[in-house]
Amino acid sequence: MSNSQDWDADRALARIQELERVPGALLPILHALQDEFGYVDKAAVPLIASALNISHAEVHGVISFYHDFRHVEPGRHVLKMCRAEACQSMGCEKTIQHVENRLGVKLGETTDDRGFTVEAVYCLGNCALSPAVMLDGKLYGRVSSEVADFLIDDAKRHA
Amino acid sequence: MSLKIYVPGDAAALSVGAEAVAKTMAEQIASRRLDALVVRNGSRGMFWLEPLVEVETPRGRIAYGPVTAEAVPGLFDAGFLDGKPHRLHLGVTEEISYLKKQERLTFARCGITDPVSLSDYVSNGGYRGLERALTLNPQAIVEEVTNSGLRGRGGAGFPTGIKWRTVLNTPSEQKYIVCNADEGDSGTYADRMIMEGDPFVLIEGMTIAGFAVGATTGYIYIRSEYPHAFRQFQRAVAIAYDKGYLGENVAGSGKRFDLEPRLGAGAYICGEETSLLESLEGKRGQIRFKPPLPAIKGLFGQPTVVNNVISLATVPIILDKGAQYYRDFGMGKSRGTLTIQLAGNVKYGGLVEKAFGLTLREAIYDFGGGTASGRPLRAVQTGGPLGAYFPESLLDTPLDYEAFAERKGMLGHGGIVVFDDTVDLAHQARFAMEFCAVESCGKCTPCRVGSTRGVEVIDKIIADQDRSQNLELLGDLCEVLTDGSLCALGGLIPFPVQSAIRHFPEDFEKPAPPTPVYRPNKSQETQSWR
């Protein structure tokens, strides 16, 4: 479940100021904002740029470079599905297709009811228990289509 | 003293229900009014047995697994606290042949101790390496590591001691130790296991490295796909500070070493050392030209040691037992032990720490028990997504850096991914190029553009469009990538592609599929350029 809260410039600025002095502060700041709001609002870019004395373009360049950072709020649940080699060898593509069909989205998309964002990930380090997925930051192993259904049903109940 | 029950807190064990097992254990202990304690250890690395529960008995630790929460009351009824028989009973843990056949040096404590108990760590041989290092001058520490023959376990296999010597000999006010914990290769999880299962050994190794080269600050860059490892490592660092093993007076030596964990943000390329440094500096993780080497001009322009988790976690035992002890393991120029990670379609997937020289076949069959599906093995990829696909006929290759290089393969970080006969190597070759396109940092043209062209060319080959010409074109493209890329991502991605063509040509000769079977490359657009 994402703990995201509505964008709030004052709170964002407070998080930025906590971290602006650490060496190489940009990634820690972006993580802090994403932890707080569930995404990095575009309105944060000028705040960060001015705190770190770098250009808007540099901040935007970093946000867009890394797969983790997003400018839009994700669904209430984020399901990351591994499609790296070890998981492929155990049929992850089948599970992925099943989830895509069930939720009516492709990898990288969010369901219309904003319940789920489904993303591809390349290795979760659970390669002896493939296929692996991560649901809301929690790792799961041996995720067949049935297990994926169970996880989705369970998440819906606790939405 | 309370009886100890061990339930792993390792992310992989948790991924198959260890949390529920631990919770039920605690409930049963309470309701049965027993004097027992649940300890959350790391994983022993036998993942098909997870959650693997152990109980301390006069005969040693007795293992049960795989345990489900539902099975817990039955275990108590059967008297598992006294190590009594049960259908999940596996006997004395140390006697399980998978473990017994190993030579665990780096992983000596993993799965045995409570990972965040400093007293457990110290009473199991921890901080003896640092103790000895404090009696040596920096040159002597570097000498010890050099003589051990330790080579970078991240994949490149560069001698660790030589790297350290360069940093030691580069004068500077400020130097850094950077631990590369961006373990992005599919089929690898040894770094994660150490960070979760024995984090102090890594802290100790980084501290020794700091004293050896004159660095007072260390960073560990942990990938964001490992949130559990990140939290566990943060806890360990806080404890080390609290107990005086980090900070201004490490273990009463009067020497300073500070350590800060940093979180990556989902970029495979940040496992490349210069990219990682850029990322730590708060920039896009684009690679740097070399030279200058990071050892001379690294983090924030200062001399920096960048080492993999396993390399640094191996330093304490080298200092403790001496270079000779460590180099007596292994073969040829590959000294010491390799942490093999059996992954993918393998029956007994897990961590096998063994002296270099075991063959792929021995690893996959003697330890791994063959495929999980029970179907014939067809291909093995070693060394992550940039590693070659080997056919059955190359399984007698010894696990040694040079032996793999001779066969146009790569040992890398020691991950072995097994595929059964349902694998389509043309699909795998396409995936390699697709992966490279998704993860390319974009700095050099061969990798940025070549990877996308590679996907297109392989699509045409699969669709049987001018197949022989396109195969030739693919060969040319691979040559450009190999010769023209700035780093190992573009430079090595031809390994999986060309090995697939070389060893499995039949997969590139199939009739074209009637309808497109491959998904459109959606994830690429939405993931990278969100």
Interface residues (C-beta under 8 A of the other chain):
Chain A: P23 G24 A25 L26 L27 P28 L30 H31 L52 E58 G61 V62 S64 F65 Y66 H67 D68 F69 R70 H71 V72 K80 R83 A84 E85 A86 C87 Q88 S89 M90 K106 L107 G108 E109 E119 A120 V121 Y122 C123 L124 G125 N126 C127 A128 L129 S130 A132 M134 G137 K138 L139 Y140 G141 R142
Chain B: A11 A12 L14 S15 V16 F47 W48 E50 E183 G184 D185 S186 G187 T188 Y189 D191 R192 S224 E225 Y226 P227 H228 A229 R262 L263 G264 A265 G266 A267 Y268 S279 L280 E281 G282 K283 R284 G285 Q286 F300 Q341 L342 A343 G344 N345 V346 G349 G350 A372 Q381 G384 P385 G415 V417 V418 F419 D420 V423 Q428 F431 F435 V438 E439 C441 R519 K522 S523 E525 T526 Q527 S528 W529 R530
